[in-house]
Amino acid sequence: MSYRVWRIGLASKYYEGRRGDKDDEEDIKEILEFCLKEGVFPFHVVGLPPSEFPDPASYCGDENADATYLTDLWHAYNLIRAGDRVVLAKVRNRKNTYIFAKGTATSSARKVSGDGPFNFRIDVKWDTPFAQPFLAKSLKGGNAFYRELTDSKKYEDWEEQLSDTGELELYNNTMKNKTNRSLNTILCGPPGTGKTWSTRRIAFEICVGSVPGEKEIVAEFEKLISPQESLVEFVTFHPSYDYADFIEGYKPDSTGNFVVTPGVLKRMAARATLNPAKKYLLIIDEINRGNISKIFGEAITLLEDDKRRGGDFPTSLRLPTSPNETFVLPPNLYVLGTMNTADRSIAMLDIALRRRFDFEEIMPNPSLLDDAVSSDKARGPLSQKKLLTNLNKWVSEKLVSRDHQVGHAWLDMSKTPTVEKVAERFVGKVIPLLLEWFYEPEQRAMLFKELFRNPDLDSMLSAGGAKPDDLKVAVTECLYAIASAAKDKNPEPKV
């Protein structure tokens, strides 16, 4: 008995006649969904009618791209017939074959009337599509658009490999176990604790598997978000950010016409779907400053692990602006957010978001701070550890909130910290932040009397209230006083 199996490639340049063009992820995703939905395999013939296709034998061993292209189409049009088994696949880097679906051809190639992107189709009865593409380790090599396997043993091997996960590596919902990190995580904590900086380290943990040294991490992170790698996307939520920016919506093109344009989440999902061997990360800074319902819409359901492709309850949606296609999140796309828990200008975090994310708290870490040296030789070093510890203890007790603390990054984290630099940070950053928290008149008076132990510092900080040198001396005195942490809870203020 003769068996005929064809490997059908997902290369967009073959379908739309764009020979030599780099595959476009959105095009390939569209082709894949079209194949499965319509029960066909479509292709596009450019330049020559089928009757003028050359005999492939005349191109044996020829590396000419156009010749290879015409040969592939000749195979599709003339050789595939009803009853042949077809495998929908994608070859990456000329090494690995990712298999999306298998089925049986129910017709030969037929001409389709109209001006659509696919003017020839082969009807296919697809088996149940794989929830997640397979990486067929033993089906390596080749960049051919079609391949005929007439040997019965090879056919049996294909069928066996496509049903035996022991021979294949299936990229399903096991990413969390491989990285020890949830697919959805929010880093939360007071301001200045290094949440945004931590996203870079985590990006390397997820996408690369190792973290470079502190000196290299900035430059290497730029490579991860570069168009060449595109493993990481970084966005910041704000009150004006919306569904069209994040999921999909109408945007003007270069001609001024409004066209459906994918947002950052949909772009990342398409990229991750086409490269299941890689891990992708979407970083959302200040995630709680956006209107979650407005930004995520119905797509918030897809975030859950078990509703990802390959999960226990895979779920897909039809978006309002793309009703003819389905949208699903792959299991190799991670979402990492940051949240300032002390920001009282925002509403309570959306409960739907809280239920779908793991929360990782990042609190102030005084141990990262070294003693600051004073230019005044008569003074000893200032312990930044004690300064930050005592400051945060007093603030959190007065406000009855552990979220209202000052992060270590707001002090001098350099290798050679100075008292002058710490005082400068207090005047420009820390004190304004504290005044935002202690904004009532009686609270403000308590701040300068009890914490800084200098009621006159309030007026000195106002415009023209004191000469710069006098202000520096006064703030420096306050820093040493806070670091010394007098045990008297109601110390006498300085006069």
N, C-alpha and C positions, 0 to 999 in steps of 0.2 A: 504493500500500500504506500502511496506517495503522499508525503506531507509537505505543505508549503507554509512557511512562516516568514513574515516580513517585519522588520523593525522600522517603524515609521518615526522619523525624527521631528522634534519640535524646534525648528530653526526658522525664525520669522523671515529671514532673507529669501527662503525658498517659496514661501507662501505669497508674498506680495511683490515678488520680482525685484527685490532690493539686493541684488547680488553684491557681495563684498561688504555690506553694511553689518555693523555689530548688532547682535540680537537685542531687541528691546523687550524688557521684562513685561511691560504692560501688553505688548503685542502677543507674546507667547502665552500669557495668562488668558488673553481673549481667545486665542486659537484653541487652547486646551478646553475651556468652558464650552466653546462652540462645538467641538468634537463630541463631547459627552452629552450635551443637551440635544443636539440635532441628530445624533446617531449616524454621524458621517465622519469621513476624513477628508478635509478640503485641501486643495492646493491651487496655485495660480500659475498659469502658463503665460509667459511674456514673449512677444516677438514672433513666435512661430506657431502655426496651427499644428495640431497633433499629427496630421498626415505627413508633415515634413520633419518630424523628429528623426534625428539620425540614429542609425543602428549603434548600440553601445559598443559592439565589438570593434568598431573603428576607433574607439577612444581608450582601448585597453592600455593601462599604464600611463596614460596621459594625465599630467597634474594640472592641466589648464582648468581654471575655475569654471569658465562658461561651459566647457565640454562636460565636466562633471555634473554641472547643474542640469544640462539637457539630458544627460544619461539617466539621472535620477528620475526625471519626469517621464522619460520614455518607459522606464520600469513601471512607474505608477500607472501610466495610461494603458500600456500594452500587456503587462504581465499579471498584475493582480486581478484575481477573478473571484467570483462567489465561492465561498467555502474555505478560502485561505484564512489562516490565523494571522492576526496583526497585533503588534505590541507597540503602544504609544510610548515613546521614550525620548530622552534628552541626553546627549553626550556632552560632558563637561571636560574641558582641557584635554580632549582627545584620549582620556583615560577611563573615566567612570561613566557608566550608563545608568541613568535614573529612569525607572519605569513608572509610568503614571496609570496605565490601564492596559487591558488586553481584551480582544474581542474577535469576532468572526466577520469577514467581509460578506455582504449579502448581494453585492453587485460588482460589476466592473466599473471603471471610471466613466462618468457621464458628464456631458456638458450642461452647464447651468446658465439659463438666460438671465439677462440683467447686467447691471454695472457694479455688482457687489465685489468685495475684495477677493472672493474665491470663485473662479469661474469653472472649476472642475471639482467633482466630489465622488467619493467612493462610499457607498452605504455600508455601515458597520453596525453590527449588534454587539455593543460593548458588554463585557461581563461587568459585575459590580466593580466600579472604580476603586482603586486602592485609596484608603483614607489618607495615606501619606506616601509620597514617592519612595520606592525601593532603590537602594544602591546595589546593583547587581555586580558583585565583585568579580565573578568569573566571566562577565560579558564585557570585558574591557576592549578598548582600541576601536579604531575606525571612526571616520567622520561621515560615513555614508548616510545618505538620506534614506535609502532602502537597502535591505539585505535579504537575499533569498536563502532559506535553509531547507533544502529538499531532502536531506538525509533524515530518516525516521528517528535515528538515535539522537540527533541534535534536536529534533522536535520534542522528543520525550524529555530531554535535558531542560529545554526551555520551560515546558509545563511543570516539571518537577521543581525547578528553581523558583518559579513564580508562585509556588504553593508551599515551599519549604523554607521557613524563615531561618533555619539553621544554615542555609547556603547564602543567605542575604543579610545585609545589615539594614534593619528597618528603623528609620528615624521617626519614632513615635513619641508619645508623651512621657519620656524618661529623662528629659533634659534636667529636671530639677535634681534628680538623684545623681547625675553626672557632675553637676556644679555645686551641689549642696546649697543652692539658692533658689528661692521661689521665682516663678515666672513674672510675678508682679510684686514689687517691693516699693515702699515709701520710706525714705530716710527722714526722720523727724527729730526736731529738737530746737533749742533756743538759737538765736542768731549768733553767728561767728563760731560755730562748733566744727566747721569743715564739711558740711553736708555736700555742697556742690563739688568740693575738691575730692571727696570720697567717691563720687560717681565716676571719676576717671580711673581710680584704682579698680573699682568693681567692673568697669568696662573691659579692662584687661583680663580680669579673672574670668569673665564670661566668654568674651570673643577670642581671646588669645590663649588663655590657660595659665599665664604667668604674668607677673607685674614687674615692669622695669624699675630701675633705681629712681630715686626722687629727682635727680638731675635730668634724666631722660624722659620722664613721664609726660611732660608737657609737649615736647616735640613729637614723641611717639603717638600721643593721643590725637594730634593733628592729622596723623596718617590714617588713623581709624575712621575719622569723619571725612576724609578726603574723597572726592569723586571716584578715585581709583579703587579704594577699598570699600567705602560706603557701608561699613559694618555698624556704624553708630550714627544716630541722628540726635541733635540736641535742640530742644525747643523750650520756650518759657511761656507759661500760661499767664494771662492777664485778663482783665474784665472785657476787653474787646475781642479776645480770641474766640473763634466760633467753630461750628460744625464743618463749614466749608474749608477752613484751614486745616482741620485735623482729620476728617474722614473724606469728604468729597463735596464738591459744589461747583457752581458756575463761576468761571473766571474769564476775564477778557483775554483773547489771544493777541498775537502781533497785528492782526488785521482789525481789531476792535470788536470782533464777534465774541459772544459769550459761549464757552464750551465747557462741558463737564470735565473737571480737573481733579485728579485724586489728591487728597491731603496727605500729610506726613505718615499717618498710621497705615493708610491703604498702600502707599508707596513701599513702606517698610515690609508690609505683609507680602506684597508681590515679590519683593526681592528675596525674602526668607523662604518663600514657597519654592522658588526656582533654584535655590541653593541649600537644600536640606542638610548638607554636611557641615554647613557653617552656622554659627550662632550670631544673631543680630540683637542690637539693643537700642531702644528708644528711651532717651533721657528727657524727663519733663521737669524742668526746674520750676519751683514755686507752684506746684500742682494745685494747691488749695486756693490760689488767687483767681482761678478761672471758674466760670459757671459750668460745673461738671455736666449737668443735664443738657445744657446747650451745646457743649463741645462734643461729648460722647454720643448723645442721642441713644438710639436703640443698640448701638454697637457695644455699649458697656457690658451687655450680656456675654459677648464673645471673649471677654478677658479671662474668665475662669478657666482653670487648668483642664477640667473635664469637658469643657465645651470647645476646646481647641481641636483642630484637625488631629485625628488619632486618639482623642480622649475617650472617656467612657460614654459621654453623651455629646458627640460632635454636633455643633450647631452652626448653621449658615443663615445669612440674612440677605434679603434683596433690598438694596438701598433705594431711597426715593428717586435719586437722579440716575440710577442704573438698574431699572427693574428687570432687565433681561439677563442679568448676571448675578451670581451669588458671591457673598463676601464672607470669608472665614479666616480666623487667625491661625497661623501655623504654630507648632510647639517649639520652634527654635527662635521665636521672637520674644525677647524679654522687654518688660516695661519697668523703668526705674524712675521714681519721682522723688522730689525733695519738698519738705514742708517746714516752714518756720512756725513753731507752736506758740510763739509769743506775739504773733501778729494779731492784734485785736481789731484791725480794720477789715477783717474778712469774716464771713459767716462760718458757722460750724461746718465741718467737712461733711460732704454728702455721704449719707449712710450707705448708699449703694457702692460707693467707691471704697469705703472703709471695709466692707465685707469681702471685697475681691482682692485686697492687697494685704501682704504681710507688712508689719510696721517694725522698722529697725531704729531704735532710739540712739541718737548721737548727742551726748551731753558734754558740757565743758570738761576739759581734761587738763588740770593745772600741772600735771607731771611733765607736760610738753614744754613748759616754760623754764628758762634759766634765770638766775639772779641778774638783775640789771645793775650796771656799774654807774656811779655818779661822777660827774666831772669835778664835784666838790670833794677834795681829798679828805676833808674832815668827816664826811659821811661814809658810812659803811654801805655795802650792797643792799639793794632793795629786793626782797624775796617776792618775785611775781607769783609764785605758787601760793604763798600765804595771802598775798593781796587779793588774788582772784577767789580763793576759797572763802575768805572772810567776807568779801564783797557779796558773793552769791548767797552765802548763808543769811546775811542780813536782809537782802532783797527778797529772797524766797519766803522768809519768815514773815516779813511785813506784808507782803502781797498774798500770802498763803497760796503760793503757786510755784511749783518746781519748774514750770515752763518759762517763768520770767527770771532768766539768768543771763549773764554776760559770757559769751564764748571766749575760749582761749585765743582765737585768732584776732581778737580786738586789741590784744596787748602786743608786746614786742617779741615776736617769735624768731628773730634773727639769731645768728650764731654769737653775735656780740651785742646783746641788748644794753641799752642805756636808760638811766632814769629820765633823762630829758625826752627821749623818744616815748617812753611810757606816759609821761605827763602830757605830751602832745597828743597822744591817742585818747587820753581821758578828756581833754578839752574838746577835741574835734569829733569824737565818736561816742565814748562811753557815757559822759555826762548828758549829752543830748538824748541818748537812748533812755537813760534813767529818768530824765525830765518828762519823757513821753509816758512812762509808766506811772510816775508820781506827779500827775498833772494838776490835781486839785491843790489850792493854795496851802491848806494845812499839811498835805502830803509833801509838797515841795519844801516847806519849812522844816518838816521832820527829816527829810533827806539830808539837808545841809547841816542841821544841828546834830543829828545822831550818827549818821554815817561818816560825813566828812568832818564833823566836829568844828565847823567854821561857818556860822550863819552869814558872815560877811562875804563868803565866796559867791553867793547868789548874785549880789549886786556887782561884784568884780567881774563876773562872766558876761554881764550885759555890755552892749556896745559902748565903748568909752568909759566903762566902769573902773578900769585899772590899767596901768601900764603893762605891757607884755612881760617885762622882767618881774614885776611885782606879782602878776598872775601866776607866772611859772613857779615862783618861790612858794606861793600859797598852795597851789595844787600839789607840789612836791611834798610839802609838809603833810597834806592830807593823805597822800599815798602811803607814806611811812606810818602814819597813824592807823590807817586801815590794816596794813600788814602786821602791825604790832598786836592788834586785836586785844585791847584792854578788856579785862574780864568784867569790868563794871558795865552793866547793860545800859546805864544812864550816865555816861561820863559827862563831866562839865565841858561845855564847848569852849573853844579858845576865844579869848577876848582880843 
